[in-house]
Amino acid sequence: MILDAALANLLSPIILCFVLGLVAGAVKSDLEVPAPIAKGLSLYLMLAIGLKGGWSLAASGAGWSAAPALLVAALLSLMLPLPAYAALRSLLKLDQPTAAAIAAHYGSISIVTFASAQTFLAQQAVGFEGYVVAMVAIMETPAIVTGIYLAHRGAKAAGDRGPETSHRDHLLREVLFNGSVMLLVGGLLIGWATGARGEADVKPFFNDLFKGALCLFLLDIGLTVARRGAAMKRLTVGLVGFGVVMPLMSATAGLGAGLLLGLSLGGVTLLMLLCASASYIAVPAAMRLAVPKADPAIYMTLSLAVTFPFNIVLGVPLYYAVARWAVGG
């Protein structure tokens, strides 16, 4: 079943566009998605995901009953960087700033991986709780806080004063008012407030065009990954192994949390995926400002070139199969 689901996922236009980007980048083609278009696609996808979650939330009628799930999401994001940091420091002997930065990536989430999983579940005709998208918005930020704490704790022990107060203030604003968080939360609230009528008004743009936009975005991601060949040389066998094993361990935590919360098959699958994914948009920006001594060639490439492909090609169908077995669907 896992093999069949993985093959179906691999042969979808969305994943094949990612593969096309990899191939084009590897052969040094001049194929390119202009930066303004790539940024526009990012904005579109985040707002669309937020709106879809809001519409689902409005249709589900869930209210304060979703509070436990949102609290669990925040705790997962806050705590998942801790075992990642411990493994990176004790087993792989990374320096403290880089280990803290990587750990933050693996506690936060990837919006594009989540969107790919949504599409996969739609192909399987499997629904999920609308408030899962609110969990997406919540899980992006706490890991950043944990990563900064781990890095600053190490800097304090070494007698390093760390970033200036002005930088900390700027960082706090970046974390609280990050564009992706604003779009996800804002889209969720708009979708929740407008409900089915609002969905009907913008359906052609935010529903019908969603998969096409995701294809273009993953094409650009594939090009980016392939063209980071020089950075890939910085990754040791141990780090590559971490980029595969850590998502599996985190997905297990997501499975337990999803079962504890009583989520549906789709909800458990998505929570596993959220725990397993690694950020490559919001967290790198925050780490560059807050932890300048961390090595971006390692933390950026590990999340983007190892964990991201693993999750969208093999991880999504694997997590779905395990969730289906655990839920009994």
C-alpha positions as CSV (number, residue, x, y, z in Angstrom):
1,M,0.0,0.0,0.0
2,I,2.8,2.4,0.9
3,L,4.6,1.6,-2.4
4,D,1.4,2.2,-4.4
5,A,0.7,5.5,-2.7
6,A,4.3,6.6,-3.1
7,L,4.1,5.8,-6.8
8,A,0.9,7.7,-7.2
9,N,2.3,10.7,-5.4
10,L,5.5,10.6,-7.5
11,L,3.5,10.5,-10.8
12,S,1.4,13.5,-9.9
13,P,2.0,16.6,-12.0
14,I,2.9,18.5,-8.8
15,I,5.8,16.2,-7.9
16,L,6.9,15.8,-11.5
17,C,7.2,19.6,-11.8
18,F,9.6,19.4,-8.8
19,V,11.6,16.6,-10.6
20,L,11.6,18.7,-13.8
21,G,13.2,21.6,-11.8
22,L,15.8,19.2,-10.4
23,V,16.7,17.9,-13.8
24,A,16.8,21.4,-15.4
25,G,19.0,22.7,-12.6
26,A,21.3,19.7,-12.7
27,V,22.0,20.1,-16.5
28,K,22.5,23.8,-16.0
29,S,19.5,24.8,-18.2
30,D,18.7,28.5,-18.4
31,L,15.1,27.7,-17.2
32,E,14.2,30.2,-14.5
33,V,11.2,31.4,-12.6
34,P,11.6,35.1,-12.1
35,A,12.0,36.1,-8.5
36,P,8.9,38.4,-8.4
37,I,6.8,35.6,-9.8
38,A,8.2,33.1,-7.3
39,K,7.4,35.5,-4.4
40,G,3.9,36.1,-5.8
41,L,3.4,32.3,-5.9
42,S,4.5,32.0,-2.2
43,L,2.0,34.8,-1.2
44,Y,-0.8,33.1,-3.2
45,L,-0.2,29.7,-1.7
46,M,-0.1,30.9,1.9
47,L,-3.2,33.0,1.5
48,A,-5.0,30.2,-0.3
49,I,-4.1,27.7,2.4
50,G,-5.3,30.1,5.1
51,L,-8.6,30.7,3.3
52,K,-9.2,27.0,2.7
53,G,-8.7,26.3,6.4
54,G,-11.1,29.1,7.4
55,W,-13.8,27.8,5.1
56,S,-13.4,24.3,6.4
57,L,-13.4,25.7,10.0
58,A,-16.7,27.6,9.2
59,A,-18.2,24.5,7.7
60,S,-17.2,22.3,10.6
61,G,-18.8,24.5,13.2
62,A,-15.8,24.0,15.5
63,G,-15.2,26.7,18.1
64,W,-13.5,26.5,21.5
65,S,-13.3,22.8,21.0
66,A,-10.3,23.4,18.8
67,A,-8.3,25.0,21.6
68,P,-6.6,21.8,22.8
69,A,-5.4,21.0,19.3
70,L,-3.9,24.5,19.0
71,L,-2.2,24.3,22.3
72,V,-0.7,20.9,21.4
73,A,0.5,22.4,18.1
74,A,2.3,25.2,19.9
75,L,3.9,22.7,22.4
76,L,5.1,20.4,19.6
77,S,6.8,23.3,17.8
78,L,8.3,24.5,21.0
79,M,9.7,21.1,22.1
80,L,10.7,19.3,18.8
81,P,13.9,21.4,18.4
82,L,15.2,20.0,21.7
83,P,15.9,16.4,20.7
84,A,17.2,17.7,17.3
85,Y,19.7,20.0,19.0
86,A,20.8,17.2,21.4
87,A,21.5,14.9,18.5
88,L,23.3,17.5,16.5
89,R,25.5,18.4,19.4
90,S,26.2,15.0,20.9
91,L,26.3,12.7,17.9
92,L,27.3,15.0,15.0
93,K,29.5,17.4,17.1
94,L,28.2,20.5,15.4
95,D,29.0,24.0,16.8
96,Q,26.3,25.5,19.0
97,P,25.0,28.2,16.7
98,T,24.6,25.9,13.7
99,A,23.0,23.2,15.8
100,A,20.5,25.6,17.3
101,A,19.6,27.0,13.8
102,I,19.1,23.6,12.4
103,A,17.0,22.5,15.4
104,A,14.7,25.5,14.8
105,H,14.2,24.5,11.2
106,Y,13.0,21.0,12.3
107,G,10.6,22.4,14.9
108,S,8.9,24.7,12.4
109,I,6.9,23.7,9.3
110,S,7.0,23.9,5.5
111,I,4.0,25.4,3.9
112,V,4.7,23.9,0.5
113,T,5.0,20.4,2.0
114,F,1.7,20.9,3.8
115,A,0.1,22.0,0.5
116,S,1.4,18.9,-1.2
117,A,0.0,16.8,1.5
118,Q,-3.4,18.5,1.2
119,T,-3.4,17.7,-2.5
120,F,-2.5,14.1,-1.8
121,L,-5.4,13.7,0.6
122,A,-7.7,15.3,-1.9
123,Q,-6.7,12.6,-4.4
124,Q,-7.5,10.0,-1.8
125,A,-10.9,11.7,-1.1
126,V,-9.8,12.1,2.6
127,G,-10.9,15.2,4.5
128,F,-9.5,16.7,7.7
129,E,-10.5,19.1,10.5
130,G,-10.5,22.8,9.4
131,Y,-8.6,23.9,12.4
132,V,-5.6,22.0,11.2
133,V,-4.7,25.0,9.2
134,A,-4.7,27.1,12.3
135,M,-2.2,24.6,13.7
136,V,0.0,25.3,10.7
137,A,0.1,29.0,11.6
138,I,0.8,28.3,15.2
139,M,3.6,25.8,14.6
140,E,5.8,28.2,12.5
141,T,6.9,30.5,15.3
142,P,7.6,28.7,18.7
143,A,10.5,26.7,17.2
144,I,12.2,30.0,16.3
145,V,12.0,31.0,19.9
146,T,13.5,27.7,21.0
147,G,16.3,27.9,18.5
148,I,17.2,31.4,19.5
149,Y,17.2,30.4,23.2
150,L,19.5,27.5,22.5
151,A,21.9,29.6,20.6
152,H,21.9,32.5,23.1
153,R,22.4,30.0,26.0
154,G,25.5,28.7,24.3
155,A,26.7,32.2,23.5
156,K,26.2,33.3,27.2
157,A,28.2,30.2,28.4
158,A,31.0,31.2,26.0
159,G,30.9,34.9,27.2
160,D,29.4,36.1,23.9
161,R,27.0,39.1,24.3
162,G,25.1,38.0,21.2
163,P,22.9,40.4,19.2
164,E,22.3,44.0,20.2
165,T,19.0,45.0,21.8
166,S,17.9,46.8,18.6
167,H,18.4,43.5,16.7
168,R,16.4,41.6,19.3
169,D,13.6,44.1,19.0
170,H,13.6,43.8,15.3
171,L,13.7,40.0,15.5
172,L,10.7,40.0,17.9
173,R,8.8,42.0,15.4
174,E,9.8,39.7,12.5
175,V,8.7,36.7,14.5
176,L,5.3,38.1,15.6
177,F,4.5,39.8,12.3
178,N,6.1,37.5,9.9
179,G,4.4,37.8,6.5
180,S,3.7,34.1,6.2
181,V,2.1,34.1,9.7
182,M,0.1,37.1,8.8
183,L,-1.2,35.6,5.6
184,L,-2.0,32.2,7.2
185,V,-3.8,33.7,10.2
186,G,-5.4,36.5,8.2
187,G,-6.6,34.1,5.5
188,L,-7.9,31.7,8.2
189,L,-9.9,34.5,9.8
190,I,-11.3,35.8,6.5
191,G,-12.3,32.3,5.4
192,W,-13.9,31.6,8.8
193,A,-15.8,34.9,8.7
194,T,-17.0,34.7,5.1
195,G,-17.9,31.0,5.1
196,A,-19.4,29.2,2.1
197,R,-20.6,32.5,0.5
198,G,-17.0,33.9,0.5
199,E,-15.7,30.7,-0.9
200,A,-18.1,30.8,-3.8
201,D,-17.1,34.4,-4.6
202,V,-13.4,33.6,-5.0
203,K,-13.5,29.9,-5.9
204,P,-12.1,30.2,-9.5
205,F,-9.0,31.9,-8.2
206,F,-8.2,30.2,-4.9
207,N,-9.6,26.7,-5.5
208,D,-9.4,26.0,-9.3
209,L,-5.9,27.5,-9.8
210,F,-4.3,26.2,-6.6
211,K,-2.8,23.1,-8.0
212,G,-1.4,24.9,-11.1
213,A,0.3,27.5,-8.9
214,L,1.7,24.7,-6.7
215,C,3.2,23.1,-9.8
216,L,5.0,26.3,-10.8
217,F,6.2,26.9,-7.2
218,L,7.7,23.4,-7.0
219,L,9.4,23.8,-10.3
220,D,11.2,26.8,-8.9
221,I,12.0,24.9,-5.7
222,G,13.5,22.0,-7.8
223,L,15.7,24.5,-9.7
224,T,16.8,26.1,-6.4
225,V,17.7,22.7,-4.8
226,A,19.7,21.5,-7.9
227,R,21.7,24.8,-8.1
228,R,22.9,24.5,-4.5
229,G,25.3,21.8,-5.5
230,A,28.3,23.6,-4.0
231,A,26.5,23.8,-0.6
232,M,25.6,20.1,-0.8
233,K,29.3,19.4,-0.3
234,R,29.1,20.8,3.2
235,L,26.7,18.0,4.2
236,T,28.3,15.0,5.8
237,V,26.7,11.5,5.7
238,G,25.6,12.0,9.3
239,L,23.8,15.2,8.5
240,V,22.1,13.7,5.5
241,G,21.0,10.8,7.8
242,F,19.7,13.3,10.3
243,G,17.7,15.0,7.5
244,V,15.8,11.7,7.0
245,V,15.7,10.2,10.5
246,M,14.6,13.3,12.3
247,P,11.4,13.8,10.2
248,L,10.5,10.1,11.0
249,M,11.0,10.7,14.7
250,S,9.0,13.9,14.7
251,A,6.3,12.3,12.6
252,T,6.0,9.7,15.4
253,A,5.4,12.5,17.9
254,G,2.8,13.9,15.6
255,L,1.1,10.5,15.3
256,G,0.8,10.2,19.1
257,A,-0.5,13.8,19.5
258,G,-3.0,13.3,16.7
259,L,-4.4,10.1,18.2
260,L,-4.5,11.7,21.6
261,L,-6.5,14.6,20.2
262,G,-8.9,12.2,18.4
263,L,-8.2,13.6,14.9
264,S,-9.5,12.0,11.8
265,L,-7.3,10.1,9.3
266,G,-6.6,13.2,7.4
267,G,-6.0,15.3,10.5
268,V,-3.5,12.7,11.9
269,T,-1.7,12.5,8.5
270,L,-1.3,16.3,8.3
271,L,-0.1,16.6,11.9
272,M,2.5,13.9,11.3
273,L,3.6,15.8,8.2
274,L,3.7,19.1,10.0
275,C,5.9,17.7,12.7
276,A,8.1,16.0,10.1
277,S,8.6,19.0,7.8
278,A,11.4,21.6,8.1
279,S,11.1,25.3,7.4
280,Y,13.1,26.9,4.6
281,I,11.4,30.3,4.4
282,A,10.6,31.9,7.8
283,V,13.3,30.2,10.0
284,P,16.3,30.9,7.7
285,A,15.4,34.6,7.7
286,A,15.1,34.7,11.5
287,M,18.3,32.7,12.1
288,R,20.3,34.9,9.8
289,L,19.4,37.9,12.0
290,A,19.4,36.2,15.4
291,V,22.2,33.7,15.0
292,P,24.7,35.1,12.5
293,K,27.4,32.7,13.5
294,A,25.3,29.7,12.3
295,D,26.3,28.2,8.9
296,P,23.5,28.8,6.4
297,A,25.1,26.5,3.8
298,I,24.3,23.7,6.2
299,Y,20.9,24.6,7.7
300,M,19.4,25.9,4.5
301,T,20.6,23.1,2.3
302,L,19.7,20.3,4.8
303,S,16.1,21.4,5.1
304,L,15.6,22.2,1.4
305,A,17.7,19.6,-0.4
306,V,17.3,16.6,1.9
307,T,14.2,16.8,4.1
308,F,11.9,18.6,1.6
309,P,12.3,16.0,-1.2
310,F,12.1,13.1,1.2
311,N,8.8,14.3,2.6
312,I,7.0,15.2,-0.6
313,V,8.1,12.1,-2.5
314,L,8.1,9.3,0.2
315,G,7.1,10.9,3.5
316,V,3.5,12.0,2.6
317,P,2.4,8.5,1.4
318,L,4.3,6.9,4.3
319,Y,2.7,9.1,7.0
320,Y,-0.7,8.5,5.4
321,A,-0.3,4.7,5.4
322,V,0.9,4.7,9.1
323,A,-2.0,7.1,10.1
324,R,-4.5,4.9,8.3
325,W,-3.2,1.8,10.2
326,A,-3.2,3.6,13.5
327,V,-6.7,5.2,13.1
328,G,-8.1,2.1,11.6
329,G,-9.4,3.8,8.5
